[in-house]
Amino acid sequence: MSIFELLILAVGLSMDSFAVSVTSGVVLKPFRLPSALKIASFLALFQGAMPLLGWCIGREFQKYIQDYDHWIAFGVLLILGINMIREGRAKDEETPCCFNPANTKTLLGLSVATSIDALAVGVSFAFLNMHMLAPTLMIIGVTFVCSMFALYLGKYWGKRLKHGAEILGGVILILIGVKILIEHLFFQ
């Protein structure tokens, strides 16, 4: 696989993390660089670790997880999305958002949910007998950069849209979950 192909793959894999990062930038209060770095780092490391894990475990693991991985990702994103929409509809400006995206438990759930597809990519890498250093580093780097950009994009949108941004963020999370579910149910 060429460097260009790896770059395109890394960008594609980072899109779920990008969308989650936009949402996180909207709801992260107060928005601080250390929190943004934590979010982007978690998302990037999971996005890079999952293909590596899939590659290490290979074909046997795929048959065990493929039956329910999409339901787990969908469930996590649906719950977070519904909570964001509910909070976005609240009229009280002082009410904090439904979740703190920099909270380690929340971040672990988001990181796993957005990197499930990367696990499947790693399994396919095992079949191609690929060396994993370049793909892993490329995926981590691209996801980190995309996530940081998206966090600041969300911060910018959040100031202008107020509650509408929380509702939009919730809808985005739900749509990511639906996309994952549809891809796994109908296109695999």
Backbone as a chain_set.jsonl record, in Angstrom:
{"seq": "MSIFELLILAVGLSMDSFAVSVTSGVVLKPFRLPSALKIASFLALFQGAMPLLGWCIGREFQKYIQDYDHWIAFGVLLILGINMIREGRAKDEETPCCFNPANTKTLLGLSVATSIDALAVGVSFAFLNMHMLAPTLMIIGVTFVCSMFALYLGKYWGKRLKHGAEILGGVILILIGVKILIEHLFFQ", "coords": {"N": [[0.852, -1.172, 0.0], [0.622, 2.165, -0.912], [2.048, 5.326, 0.236], [0.324, 7.44, -0.324], [-2.128, 6.064, -0.567], [-2.338, 5.119, 2.053], [-2.584, 7.567, 3.376], [-5.061, 8.511, 2.384], [-6.693, 6.467, 3.397], [-6.263, 6.896, 6.149], [-7.385, 9.464, 6.464], [-10.046, 8.891, 5.822], [-10.68, 7.081, 7.908], [-10.482, 8.839, 10.037], [-12.727, 10.45, 9.993], [-15.059, 9.91, 11.558], [-14.023, 10.478, 14.09], [-13.46, 13.155, 13.642], [-16.074, 14.24, 13.411], [-17.072, 13.687, 15.995], [-15.286, 15.232, 17.416], [-15.919, 17.845, 16.588], [-18.429, 18.068, 17.786], [-17.614, 17.742, 20.451], [-16.058, 20.039, 20.774], [-18.068, 21.916, 20.727], [-19.517, 21.41, 23.115], [-17.649, 21.436, 25.163], [-16.891, 22.923, 28.055], [-15.237, 24.814, 30.408], [-13.537, 25.671, 27.369], [-10.433, 24.495, 26.96], [-6.982, 24.273, 26.111], [-5.453, 21.99, 27.173], [-7.538, 20.129, 27.635], [-8.575, 19.848, 25.048], [-6.338, 18.751, 23.771], [-6.2, 16.334, 25.157], [-8.604, 15.068, 24.347], [-8.241, 14.894, 21.518], [-5.925, 13.344, 21.507], [-6.727, 10.901, 22.74], [-8.69, 10.036, 20.87], [-7.098, 9.814, 18.556], [-5.099, 7.957, 19.358], [-6.638, 5.662, 19.898], [-7.74, 5.306, 17.365], [-5.464, 4.657, 15.944], [-4.546, 2.445, 17.378], [-6.52, 0.475, 17.147], [-6.491, -0.636, 14.438], [-4.027, -1.861, 14.644], [-4.471, -3.669, 16.715], [-6.488, -5.228, 15.479], [-4.961, -6.253, 13.399], [-3.093, -7.782, 14.818], [-4.66, -9.721, 16.085], [-6.202, -10.754, 14.013], [-7.966, -12.858, 11.671], [-9.538, -14.654, 13.272], [-10.566, -13.17, 15.439], [-12.223, -11.376, 14.149], [-14.569, -12.755, 13.348], [-15.839, -13.069, 15.773], [-16.426, -10.496, 16.782], [-17.728, -9.101, 14.758], [-20.447, -9.567, 14.696], [-21.712, -7.989, 16.595], [-20.406, -5.523, 17.022], [-21.185, -3.16, 15.74], [-23.624, -2.613, 16.943], [-22.872, -1.94, 19.541], [-21.344, 0.41, 19.134], [-23.36, 1.994, 17.95], [-25.247, 2.117, 20.067], [-23.82, 3.495, 22.147], [-23.293, 5.975, 20.895], [-25.909, 6.791, 20.294], [-27.107, 7.133, 22.85], [-25.462, 9.19, 23.942], [-25.972, 11.166, 22.007], [-28.8, 11.574, 22.24], [-28.905, 12.565, 24.853], [-27.501, 14.973, 24.478], [-29.22, 16.341, 22.696], [-31.499, 16.587, 24.302], [-30.498, 18.242, 26.348], [-29.848, 20.46, 24.795], [-32.32, 21.411, 24.127], [-33.211, 22.431, 26.47], [-34.084, 25.362, 28.268], [-32.669, 26.784, 30.149], [-29.851, 28.644, 30.538], [-27.781, 28.238, 32.292], [-27.571, 25.566, 32.769], [-25.427, 22.865, 32.685], [-23.888, 21.051, 29.953], [-24.89, 17.764, 28.848], [-22.806, 15.914, 28.986], [-19.311, 15.671, 29.662], [-16.912, 15.924, 27.358], [-14.209, 15.634, 27.824], [-13.994, 14.036, 29.992], [-12.645, 11.088, 31.24], [-13.956, 8.523, 31.21], [-16.154, 8.992, 29.473], [-14.724, 9.743, 27.218], [-13.334, 7.388, 26.657], [-15.471, 5.743, 25.838], [-16.377, 7.17, 23.56], [-14.048, 7.054, 22.018], [-13.712, 4.302, 21.534], [-16.127, 3.775, 20.194], [-15.834, 5.309, 17.856], [-13.715, 4.092, 16.629], [-14.187, 1.508, 15.828], [-14.524, 0.739, 13.14], [-11.907, 0.957, 12.312], [-10.744, -1.222, 13.515], [-11.679, -3.33, 11.962], [-10.396, -2.658, 9.578], [-7.786, -3.158, 10.34], [-7.852, -5.945, 10.598], [-8.124, -6.618, 7.921], [-5.641, -5.716, 7.068], [-4.038, -7.681, 8.176], [-4.509, -9.808, 6.482], [-3.25, -8.892, 4.245], [-0.633, -9.069, 4.857], [0.812, -6.859, 5.869], [3.276, -4.539, 7.099], [3.017, -2.821, 10.14], [3.874, -0.354, 11.187], [4.07, 2.122, 9.643], [1.293, 2.485, 8.731], [0.004, 2.687, 11.25], [1.232, 4.936, 12.506], [0.587, 6.903, 10.611], [-2.242, 6.928, 10.699], [-2.667, 7.686, 13.38], [-1.444, 10.261, 13.416], [-2.882, 11.724, 11.403], [-5.51, 11.539, 12.392], [-5.227, 12.877, 14.851], [-4.564, 15.519, 14.04], [-6.843, 16.182, 12.475], [-8.806, 15.951, 14.457], [-8.053, 17.943, 16.342], [-8.362, 20.25, 14.76], [-11.121, 20.046, 14.297], [-12.139, 20.26, 16.902], [-11.623, 22.96, 17.528], [-13.135, 24.091, 15.509], [-15.679, 23.298, 16.359], [-15.762, 24.692, 18.781], [-15.865, 27.317, 17.812], [-18.306, 27.251, 16.35], [-20.024, 26.667, 18.45], [-20.165, 28.976, 20.032], [-21.693, 30.656, 18.461], [-24.049, 29.349, 17.873], [-25.217, 28.446, 20.205], [-27.662, 26.765, 22.049], [-28.657, 25.436, 19.82], [-26.377, 24.374, 18.688], [-25.71, 22.313, 20.433], [-27.888, 20.622, 20.004], [-27.508, 20.084, 17.27], [-25.007, 18.816, 17.455], [-25.745, 16.544, 18.954], [-27.444, 15.319, 17.1], [-25.568, 14.798, 15.097], [-23.912, 12.896, 16.412], [-25.778, 10.8, 16.71], [-26.319, 10.28, 14.012], [-23.803, 9.363, 13.162], [-23.711, 6.982, 14.595], [-25.926, 5.669, 13.401], [-24.97, 5.5, 10.775], [-22.774, 3.758, 11.111], [-24.179, 1.493, 11.969], [-25.855, 0.944, 9.73], [-23.915, 0.524, 7.719], [-22.712, -1.838, 8.676], [-24.856, -3.608, 8.84], [-25.973, -3.736, 6.262], [-24.013, -3.512, 4.25], [-21.912, -5.276, 4.429]], "CA": [[0.0, 0.0, 0.0], [1.442, 3.374, -1.031], [1.863, 6.379, 1.248], [-0.894, 8.157, -0.699], [-3.267, 5.21, -0.19], [-2.415, 5.153, 3.518], [-3.088, 8.89, 3.756], [-6.508, 8.515, 2.093], [-7.308, 5.571, 4.383], [-6.215, 7.571, 7.45], [-8.385, 10.54, 6.445], [-11.359, 8.243, 5.897], [-10.886, 6.561, 9.257], [-10.553, 9.933, 11.013], [-13.944, 11.25, 9.842], [-15.915, 9.753, 12.739], [-13.368, 11.248, 15.155], [-13.661, 14.557, 13.287], [-17.438, 14.626, 13.781], [-17.155, 13.673, 17.458], [-14.497, 16.367, 17.903], [-16.735, 19.06, 16.391], [-19.419, 18.036, 18.864], [-16.905, 17.966, 21.713], [-15.702, 21.458, 20.818], [-19.29, 22.669, 21.029], [-19.992, 21.233, 24.487], [-16.562, 21.527, 26.13], [-16.958, 24.176, 28.812], [-14.622, 25.783, 29.522], [-12.679, 25.113, 26.332], [-9.025, 24.733, 27.29], [-6.054, 23.509, 25.274], [-5.157, 20.648, 27.695], [-8.694, 19.25, 27.398], [-8.618, 19.575, 23.607], [-5.24, 17.821, 23.49], [-6.591, 15.03, 25.714], [-9.627, 14.496, 23.472], [-7.613, 14.543, 20.236], [-4.963, 12.258, 21.744], [-7.488, 9.665, 22.94], [-9.283, 9.624, 19.596], [-6.022, 9.423, 17.644], [-4.453, 6.729, 19.81], [-7.559, 4.541, 19.665], [-7.851, 5.13, 15.918], [-4.25, 3.973, 15.518], [-4.378, 1.171, 18.079], [-7.491, -0.527, 16.711], [-5.992, -1.437, 13.315], [-2.928, -2.679, 15.148], [-5.115, -4.778, 17.433], [-7.106, -6.083, 14.469], [-3.881, -6.925, 12.68], [-2.499, -8.78, 15.72], [-5.6, -10.807, 16.385], [-6.48, -11.354, 12.714], [-9.231, -13.409, 11.192], [-10.352, -15.309, 14.311], [-11.273, -12.178, 16.233], [-13.234, -10.726, 13.32], [-15.84, -13.471, 13.354], [-16.497, -12.918, 17.07], [-16.891, -9.132, 17.046], [-18.506, -8.518, 13.669], [-21.88, -9.748, 14.906], [-22.311, -7.018, 17.519], [-19.634, -4.298, 17.2], [-21.965, -2.022, 15.255], [-24.664, -2.312, 17.938], [-22.218, -1.259, 20.664], [-21.047, 1.772, 18.691], [-24.638, 2.676, 17.775], [-25.832, 2.367, 21.387], [-23.066, 4.545, 22.838], [-23.511, 7.257, 20.223], [-27.324, 7.14, 20.438], [-27.331, 7.642, 24.216], [-24.824, 10.504, 24.057], [-26.694, 12.093, 21.133], [-30.099, 11.898, 22.847], [-28.649, 13.447, 25.994], [-27.148, 16.306, 23.973], [-30.436, 16.968, 22.156], [-32.334, 16.924, 25.465], [-29.899, 19.408, 26.994], [-29.927, 21.579, 23.863], [-33.688, 21.92, 24.142], [-33.445, 23.079, 27.757], [-34.048, 26.822, 28.141], [-31.814, 27.357, 31.178], [-28.49, 28.856, 30.054], [-26.807, 27.817, 33.297], [-27.514, 24.113, 32.831], [-24.277, 22.36, 31.934], [-24.206, 20.027, 28.956], [-25.167, 16.406, 29.302], [-21.581, 15.164, 29.24], [-18.037, 16.375, 29.489], [-16.153, 15.084, 26.435], [-12.85, 15.426, 28.318], [-14.062, 13.034, 31.05], [-11.961, 9.896, 30.743], [-14.917, 7.459, 30.891], [-16.863, 9.404, 28.259], [-13.746, 9.722, 26.139], [-13.088, 5.985, 26.312], [-16.62, 5.293, 25.053], [-16.332, 7.823, 22.248], [-12.883, 6.556, 21.29], [-14.01, 2.944, 21.068], [-17.219, 3.836, 19.219], [-15.39, 5.874, 16.578], [-12.589, 3.337, 16.059], [-14.595, 0.133, 15.502], [-14.215, 0.502, 11.73], [-10.456, 0.805, 12.199], [-10.443, -2.601, 13.9], [-11.919, -4.149, 10.771], [-9.317, -2.354, 8.641], [-6.613, -3.882, 10.827], [-8.001, -7.358, 10.233], [-7.802, -6.728, 6.491], [-4.194, -5.563, 6.963], [-3.442, -8.983, 8.487], [-4.607, -10.632, 5.275], [-2.332, -8.341, 3.248], [0.729, -9.235, 5.391], [1.416, -5.526, 5.935], [3.978, -4.069, 8.288], [2.037, -1.896, 10.71], [4.422, 0.892, 11.724], [3.649, 3.281, 8.841], [-0.148, 2.744, 8.826], [-0.363, 3.103, 12.605], [1.668, 6.319, 12.71], [-0.182, 7.761, 9.7], [-3.607, 7.032, 11.22], [-2.615, 8.491, 14.609], [-1.142, 11.655, 13.076], [-3.994, 12.342, 10.669], [-6.667, 11.66, 13.293], [-4.94, 13.921, 15.827], [-4.671, 16.831, 13.372], [-8.258, 16.397, 12.129], [-9.57, 16.131, 15.698], [-7.755, 19.27, 16.9], [-9.035, 21.215, 13.893], [-12.561, 19.925, 14.523], [-12.45, 20.788, 18.235], [-11.679, 24.419, 17.414], [-14.294, 24.377, 14.673], [-16.833, 23.17, 17.251], [-15.727, 25.828, 19.719], [-16.322, 28.482, 17.049], [-19.738, 27.086, 16.089], [-20.758, 26.658, 19.709], [-20.393, 30.346, 20.485], [-22.688, 31.314, 17.613], [-25.315, 28.613, 17.781], [-25.692, 28.179, 21.565], [-28.358, 25.484, 22.233], [-28.773, 24.779, 18.522], [-25.154, 23.618, 18.45], [-25.828, 21.07, 21.192], [-28.846, 19.775, 19.282], [-26.814, 19.643, 16.063], [-23.997, 17.848, 17.891], [-26.447, 15.307, 19.289], [-27.895, 14.716, 15.838], [-24.37, 14.274, 14.437], [-23.533, 11.655, 17.083], [-26.758, 9.769, 16.359], [-26.11, 9.935, 12.601], [-22.604, 8.528, 13.078], [-24.139, 5.652, 15.052], [-26.784, 5.081, 12.36], [-24.076, 5.172, 9.652], [-22.042, 2.543, 11.487], [-25.143, 0.395, 11.991], [-26.264, 0.648, 8.345], [-22.776, -0.07, 7.014], [-22.469, -3.202, 9.121], [-26.018, -4.461, 8.6], [-26.361, -3.844, 4.864], [-22.947, -3.409, 3.271], [-20.774, -6.163, 4.727]], "C": [[0.897, 1.234, 0.0], [1.148, 4.366, 0.095], [0.574, 7.158, 0.95], [-2.137, 7.358, -0.31], [-3.448, 5.174, 1.318], [-2.986, 6.48, 4.013], [-4.598, 8.972, 3.532], [-7.246, 7.635, 3.1], [-7.367, 6.251, 5.752], [-7.244, 8.698, 7.529], [-9.786, 9.946, 6.563], [-11.665, 7.726, 7.291], [-11.071, 7.682, 10.281], [-11.871, 10.71, 10.963], [-14.926, 11.095, 11.005], [-15.336, 10.537, 13.914], [-13.513, 12.748, 14.907], [-15.039, 15.031, 13.74], [-17.618, 14.668, 15.296], [-16.39, 14.864, 18.035], [-15.221, 17.691, 17.706], [-17.745, 19.161, 17.528], [-18.763, 18.332, 20.208], [-16.485, 19.422, 21.859], [-16.883, 22.338, 21.162], [-19.615, 22.604, 22.517], [-18.917, 21.386, 25.551], [-16.552, 22.905, 26.78], [-16.205, 24.016, 30.124], [-13.713, 25.067, 28.515], [-11.245, 25.493, 26.666], [-8.153, 23.808, 26.449], [-5.732, 22.132, 25.858], [-6.311, 19.659, 27.489], [-8.793, 18.881, 25.923], [-7.523, 18.583, 23.222], [-5.563, 16.413, 23.996], [-7.588, 14.339, 24.789], [-9.001, 14.026, 22.161], [-6.641, 13.375, 20.399], [-5.674, 10.919, 21.933], [-8.027, 9.152, 21.611], [-8.21, 9.115, 18.635], [-5.368, 8.108, 18.062], [-5.352, 5.509, 19.613], [-7.68, 4.25, 18.17], [-6.617, 4.414, 15.363], [-4.067, 2.604, 16.149], [-5.329, 0.091, 17.562], [-7.039, -1.289, 15.469], [-4.843, -2.358, 13.739], [-3.472, -3.901, 15.897], [-5.756, -5.757, 16.452], [-6.076, -6.882, 13.699], [-3.289, -8.048, 13.529], [-3.418, -9.989, 15.919], [-6.055, -11.516, 15.116], [-7.868, -11.916, 12.533], [-10.106, -13.997, 12.299], [-11.183, -14.312, 15.108], [-12.412, -11.547, 15.448], [-14.572, -11.446, 13.398], [-16.567, -13.35, 14.692], [-17.089, -11.528, 17.279], [-17.828, -8.601, 15.969], [-20.011, -8.653, 13.866], [-22.508, -8.675, 15.789], [-21.541, -5.708, 17.669], [-20.416, -3.053, 16.807], [-23.073, -1.642, 16.234], [-24.078, -1.576, 19.135], [-21.947, 0.196, 20.299], [-22.331, 2.59, 18.558], [-25.242, 3.048, 19.13], [-25.149, 3.496, 22.137], [-23.362, 5.908, 22.225], [-24.964, 7.717, 20.328], [-27.6, 7.753, 21.813], [-26.713, 9.026, 24.385], [-25.556, 11.548, 23.223], [-28.024, 12.521, 21.717], [-29.915, 12.837, 24.033], [-28.289, 14.861, 25.545], [-28.372, 17.033, 23.434], [-31.332, 17.415, 23.296], [-31.804, 18.18, 26.151], [-29.978, 20.648, 26.104], [-31.303, 22.206, 23.827], [-34.027, 22.623, 25.449], [-33.262, 24.587, 27.594], [-33.064, 27.479, 29.1], [-30.373, 27.439, 30.682], [-27.439, 28.339, 31.035], [-26.683, 26.297, 33.388], [-26.31, 23.627, 32.035], [-24.715, 21.279, 30.949], [-24.281, 18.654, 29.596], [-23.915, 15.592, 29.581], [-20.375, 16.06, 29.017], [-17.173, 15.499, 28.588], [-14.711, 14.847, 26.87], [-12.813, 14.46, 29.496], [-13.515, 11.725, 30.501], [-12.932, 8.773, 30.385], [-15.686, 7.772, 29.601], [-15.943, 9.29, 27.055], [-13.401, 8.303, 25.708], [-14.232, 5.443, 25.45], [-16.62, 5.879, 23.653], [-15.182, 7.278, 21.39], [-13.124, 5.158, 20.734], [-15.072, 2.994, 19.973], [-16.746, 4.344, 17.856], [-14.279, 5.061, 15.921], [-12.933, 1.89, 15.722], [-14.259, -0.187, 14.044], [-12.712, 0.266, 11.535], [-10.017, -0.605, 12.61], [-10.605, -3.527, 12.696], [-10.839, -3.905, 9.716], [-8.048, -3.103, 9.049], [-6.669, -5.362, 10.504], [-7.666, -7.543, 8.763], [-6.302, -6.544, 6.26], [-3.488, -6.894, 7.243], [-3.459, -9.882, 7.26], [-3.649, -10.152, 4.187], [-0.864, -8.492, 3.662], [1.482, -7.911, 5.441], [2.249, -5.36, 7.203], [3.141, -2.921, 8.836], [2.588, -0.572, 11.216], [3.915, 2.108, 10.948], [2.14, 3.517, 8.908], [-0.567, 3.261, 10.207], [0.008, 4.564, 12.851], [0.881, 7.299, 11.845], [-1.594, 7.988, 10.251], [-3.633, 7.893, 12.481], [-2.4, 9.974, 14.27], [-2.298, 12.366, 12.396], [-5.192, 12.538, 11.585], [-6.45, 12.757, 14.322], [-5.136, 15.306, 15.213], [-6.138, 17.144, 13.048], [-9.089, 16.675, 13.381], [-9.316, 17.496, 16.326], [-8.443, 20.359, 16.084], [-10.536, 21.219, 14.182], [-12.971, 20.453, 15.895], [-12.564, 22.312, 18.196], [-12.826, 24.869, 16.516], [-15.575, 24.313, 15.511], [-16.907, 24.299, 18.269], [-16.274, 27.075, 19.032], [-17.83, 28.401, 16.796], [-20.551, 27.211, 17.368], [-21.079, 28.051, 20.213], [-21.524, 31.008, 19.711], [-24.05, 30.641, 17.632], [-25.962, 28.306, 19.132], [-26.371, 26.816, 21.651], [-28.511, 24.726, 20.918], [-27.549, 23.942, 18.207], [-25.185, 22.297, 19.214], [-26.784, 20.11, 20.5], [-28.193, 19.222, 18.02], [-25.754, 18.591, 16.405], [-24.616, 16.508, 18.256], [-26.914, 14.571, 18.048], [-26.697, 14.108, 15.102], [-23.938, 12.953, 15.078], [-24.484, 10.515, 16.72], [-26.559, 9.328, 14.911], [-24.85, 9.084, 12.399], [-22.96, 7.103, 13.502], [-24.991, 4.939, 14.025], [-25.94, 4.66, 11.158], [-23.317, 3.88, 9.926], [-22.97, 1.334, 11.433], [-25.542, -0.017, 10.563], [-25.126, -0.017, 7.578], [-22.593, -1.537, 7.386], [-23.643, -4.136, 8.833], [-26.26, -4.723, 7.114], [-25.22, -3.891, 3.856], [-21.731, -4.267, 3.606], [-21.166, -7.594, 4.532]], "O": [[1.819, 1.34, 0.809], [0.145, 4.259, 0.801], [-0.176, 7.494, 1.866], [-3.094, 7.921, 0.22], [-4.575, 5.196, 1.813], [-3.776, 6.511, 4.956], [-5.33, 9.45, 4.399], [-8.305, 8.016, 3.599], [-8.389, 6.193, 6.435], [-7.903, 8.863, 8.555], [-10.614, 10.448, 7.323], [-12.771, 7.907, 7.8], [-11.75, 7.488, 11.289], [-12.106, 11.558, 11.825], [-15.566, 12.072, 11.395], [-16.077, 11.188, 14.651], [-13.671, 13.522, 15.85], [-15.169, 16.08, 14.37], [-18.249, 15.586, 15.821], [-16.809, 15.44, 19.039], [-15.147, 18.569, 18.566], [-17.893, 20.212, 18.151], [-19.305, 19.091, 21.011], [-16.551, 19.978, 22.955], [-16.732, 23.375, 21.807], [-19.951, 23.622, 23.121], [-19.241, 21.46, 26.736], [-16.248, 23.913, 26.141], [-16.542, 23.117, 30.895], [-13.192, 23.987, 28.794], [-10.888, 26.671, 26.657], [-8.553, 22.691, 26.12], [-5.733, 21.16, 25.103], [-6.079, 18.484, 27.202], [-9.066, 17.729, 25.587], [-7.762, 17.672, 22.428], [-5.239, 15.423, 23.341], [-7.434, 13.158, 24.482], [-9.209, 12.887, 21.744], [-6.549, 12.516, 19.523], [-5.268, 9.914, 21.35], [-7.847, 7.984, 21.265], [-8.401, 8.094, 17.975], [-5.112, 7.245, 17.223], [-4.881, 4.446, 19.208], [-7.718, 3.09, 17.759], [-6.726, 3.645, 14.408], [-3.501, 1.702, 15.532], [-4.973, -1.087, 17.544], [-7.19, -2.511, 15.441], [-4.713, -3.481, 13.251], [-2.986, -5.019, 15.724], [-5.588, -6.969, 16.579], [-6.293, -8.052, 13.385], [-3.016, -9.136, 13.023], [-2.968, -11.135, 15.915], [-6.272, -12.728, 15.122], [-8.822, -11.483, 13.18], [-11.326, -13.838, 12.251], [-12.347, -14.564, 15.418], [-13.453, -11.219, 16.018], [-15.612, -10.795, 13.503], [-17.787, -13.511, 14.745], [-18.149, -11.396, 17.892], [-18.648, -7.727, 16.25], [-20.776, -7.911, 13.249], [-23.721, -8.472, 15.736], [-22.003, -4.835, 18.404], [-20.319, -2.016, 17.464], [-23.424, -0.467, 16.342], [-24.72, -0.682, 19.687], [-22.279, 1.106, 21.058], [-22.389, 3.738, 18.996], [-25.699, 4.176, 19.315], [-25.818, 4.361, 22.702], [-23.646, 6.873, 22.935], [-25.222, 8.916, 20.439], [-28.261, 8.787, 21.909], [-27.357, 9.935, 24.909], [-25.743, 12.681, 23.667], [-28.353, 13.707, 21.695], [-30.676, 13.79, 24.202], [-28.721, 15.837, 26.159], [-28.542, 18.225, 23.69], [-31.873, 18.52, 23.256], [-32.574, 19.077, 26.494], [-30.155, 21.76, 26.601], [-31.444, 23.393, 23.533], [-35.027, 23.336, 25.526], [-32.378, 25.031, 26.861], [-32.665, 28.623, 28.882], [-29.744, 26.411, 30.433], [-26.316, 28.036, 30.63], [-25.761, 25.798, 34.033], [-26.18, 23.936, 30.851], [-25.777, 20.674, 31.099], [-23.81, 18.423, 30.709], [-23.976, 14.645, 30.365], [-20.422, 17.053, 28.291], [-16.74, 14.428, 29.015], [-14.052, 13.952, 26.343], [-11.733, 14.094, 29.96], [-13.891, 11.305, 29.406], [-12.755, 8.126, 29.353], [-15.843, 6.905, 28.742], [-16.343, 8.798, 26.0], [-13.198, 8.046, 24.521], [-13.993, 4.766, 24.451], [-16.837, 5.166, 22.674], [-15.337, 7.071, 20.187], [-12.775, 4.871, 19.589], [-14.936, 2.335, 18.942], [-17.205, 3.863, 16.82], [-13.936, 5.316, 14.766], [-12.043, 1.12, 15.362], [-13.761, -1.274, 13.75], [-12.307, -0.532, 10.69], [-9.021, -1.116, 12.098], [-9.768, -4.396, 12.448], [-10.414, -4.839, 9.036], [-7.325, -3.62, 8.197], [-5.65, -5.968, 10.173], [-7.002, -8.511, 8.392], [-5.744, -7.155, 5.348], [-2.467, -7.202, 6.627], [-2.513, -10.636, 7.029], [-3.28, -10.924, 3.302], [0.038, -8.098, 2.923], [2.661, -7.852, 5.092], [1.962, -5.961, 8.238], [2.608, -2.126, 8.062], [1.804, 0.274, 11.646], [3.379, 3.037, 11.553], [1.726, 4.656, 9.124], [-1.395, 4.166, 10.311], [-0.81, 5.34, 13.346], [0.546, 8.397, 12.291], [-2.08, 9.119, 10.265], [-4.517, 8.735, 12.639], [-3.107, 10.838, 14.79], [-2.654, 13.483, 12.772], [-5.824, 13.594, 11.558], [-7.382, 13.496, 14.64], [-5.797, 16.162, 15.8], [-6.613, 18.247, 13.318], [-9.972, 17.533, 13.367], [-10.252, 18.144, 16.795], [-9.037, 21.281, 16.644], [-11.145, 22.282, 14.298], [-14.046, 21.037, 16.032], [-13.494, 22.884, 18.765], [-13.42, 25.922, 16.749], [-16.448, 25.171, 15.385], [-17.988, 24.799, 18.579], [-17.068, 27.808, 19.622], [-18.547, 29.38, 17.005], [-21.636, 27.792, 17.369], [-22.156, 28.28, 20.763], [-22.241, 31.843, 20.263], [-25.078, 31.288, 17.432], [-27.137, 27.944, 19.185], [-25.737, 25.802, 21.359], [-28.496, 23.495, 20.911], [-27.654, 22.915, 17.536], [-24.735, 21.273, 18.7], [-26.512, 18.912, 20.42], [-28.308, 18.031, 17.729], [-25.631, 17.586, 15.706], [-24.078, 15.456, 17.91], [-26.794, 13.35, 17.956], [-26.806, 13.016, 14.543], [-23.63, 11.995, 14.37], [-24.045, 9.397, 16.453], [-26.622, 8.136, 14.612], [-24.837, 8.186, 11.557], [-22.561, 6.137, 12.851], [-24.813, 3.744, 13.79], [-26.162, 3.594, 10.585], [-23.232, 3.009, 9.06], [-22.599, 0.28, 10.916], [-25.557, -1.205, 10.242], [-25.34, -1.001, 6.87], [-22.35, -2.378, 6.521], [-23.442, -5.33, 8.606], [-26.702, -5.81, 6.742], [-25.44, -4.275, 2.707], [-20.635, -4.005, 3.111], [-20.347, -8.491, 4.733]]}, "num_chains": 1, "name": "protein.A"}
